[in-house]
Amino acid sequence: MQAASFVRIAAVSALGAATLAACAPTPGPGPIPGGGGLSASFSAADFAWSAQSGVSAIEGRVAGSACAGSVGLTPETPYTRHRFLNLYGSLDRAALPASEVRARSVGEASADYRGYVRDTTCDAQGRFRFDDLPQGGWFIIAPVRQGSGETVVLMRRVQTGPRGAVNVTLE
């Protein structure tokens, strides 16, 4: 009888642990070249992977809004994770008024960091594309003009794979 009680207690404990694990936050869509975490310090070594040419692409579209400037693509590193979490309040996706993003302080961006940011423009249908990308995590930033005339910044994290295009719709 004592062994049966022990088995029931162990089963209930395992079920409870499994339930808690199911509620735990899940990591992003892939590994972060240069390591995870956050850092306020720029390190060129963390960005080196993103300067390589690759066989991946990002095909994107802005839905329901007109692009209000170039679309930026920033490599995901501990430095950019720190900046984007503070600027956008998320490392996954955000849609914030440009004035709110500009009002947040994350310190001066390293001039070296800007050298790793790629940009392109939207066509008349709100489509954009980035080619020859290496595999890794990226942040897409697109300023758009809402119906009210206000500029909103859309941010989205994407993960490129070993080949092929990732399709993204920003809304």
N, C-alpha and C positions, 0 to 999 in steps of 0.2 A: 504494500500500500504506500509506503514511503517513497519507493522508486517511482511509482505512478504520479505522485504529487510533484516530485522533482521534474519529471518529464513535462507535465502540464505547465509548471512555472517557467521552464526553459522555453517551451513553445510560445507562451504568452510574451515573454521577454523578446524573443526573436521577432515575433509579429510586431511588437511595439517599435523595435529598432528599424525594421523594414519600413514601417509607416513614417517614422521620422526621416529616414533617408530619402523617401519619395518626396518629402516636402522641402528638402534642402535645395538651395539654389544650384543651378547647373552652370558649368563653365561656358564661356563663349564658344563660337563655332570652330575653334581650332587653336593650335599652339601659337604662341607669340614668339616670333624670332627675336632674339635678344633677351629672352626671359620675361617672366610675368612681373607683376607688382607695379609700383608707382615710383617715380623718381623726379624730383624737381631739377635734377642735373642732366644736362645734355651730354650724351656719349656717342661719338661718331660710330663706334664699334656696334652699337645697338641698331644703327640705321644702315649699316653696310649691306645687309641682305637685300634691301629695297632698291639699291642702285644697280643691281644685276638685271640683265634682260632675262625674261622668261617667256613661257608659252601660254600664259593665262591672260584673260581679258575681263573687263567689267563692262557690260552693256547696261546702261541705266536709262531711266525715264523719270521725269518729274511729272506727277499726276495732278491735274487740277489747278496748276499755277504756272506763271511764266517765269522763266529763269531771269534773275536780276543781276547777273554777273557770271564770272567763270565758275566752273565746278572744280573743286579741289580734291585731290586724293593724297592723303597723308599716311605714311607707314605707321603701323602700330608698334610702339616701343614703350618701355616704362616711362620715358619722358613725355610722349604724346598721350599716354593713358592718364598721367597726372594732369596735364593741361586740359584734356577733353572732359575729364570727370569734373573739374572745377568750372569750366566754361559752359558745359551742357547738362551737367547733373546726371549724366548717364554715359556708359561706355557701349551701349547697344544702339540706341536711336533717340533722337530729340527733334523737336520743332519749336524753336523759340524766337521771339522778336529779336531782330538784329540789335536793337538798342539795348536789350537786356544782356545779350552776350557781350557786347562791347563794354558794358558797365561792370562786368565781373573782372576781378584782377587775378592774374596768374603769373605776374612778373613779365619782364621783357622776354620775348622769344629770341632764342639764340639765332644769330644770322646763319649759322651752319645748318640749323634745322630747316630753314626755308629752302635750302638747296635740295632737299629730298622730297619736297611737295611737288606733285605733278598737277597740272591743270589743263582743262579743255573747256569748250563752250557747248551749250545746248543748241540744237537745231530748232527750227520753227515749231516742231512738234514736241519739244522738251526732251529730246533724246540726246544722250552723250555716250562716249565710249573711251575707255582706256585700254591700250594694247601693250603687248610685250611685257607683261607683269610677272615677277617671280611669285612663287607660292608664299602666302603669308596673310596676316591680318592688316586691313586698311580701314581708314575712316574716310567716308565721302562727305564733303561739305558743299551744300548748294544753297546760295541765297535765292529766294523766290519772292515774287511780288504777289501778295494776296489780292483778292477782289477789292478790299478796302484801300489798296495802295500801299499798305504797310509791308516792309520787307521782313521776311521770316527766314531764319537759317534752318535748313534741314540737315541733320547729321545722321549717318547710319554706318555701322561697322559691318564690313563684309570680309569673307575669307576666300581667297583665291586658292585653287587646287593645283595639282600638277599639270593640268592642261585643260583647255576649253574656257568658255566664257561663263561668268556668273551674271545672271540677270537680276536687276534690282529696280524696284519702283519706289521712289521717294514720295511721300505724301505728308 
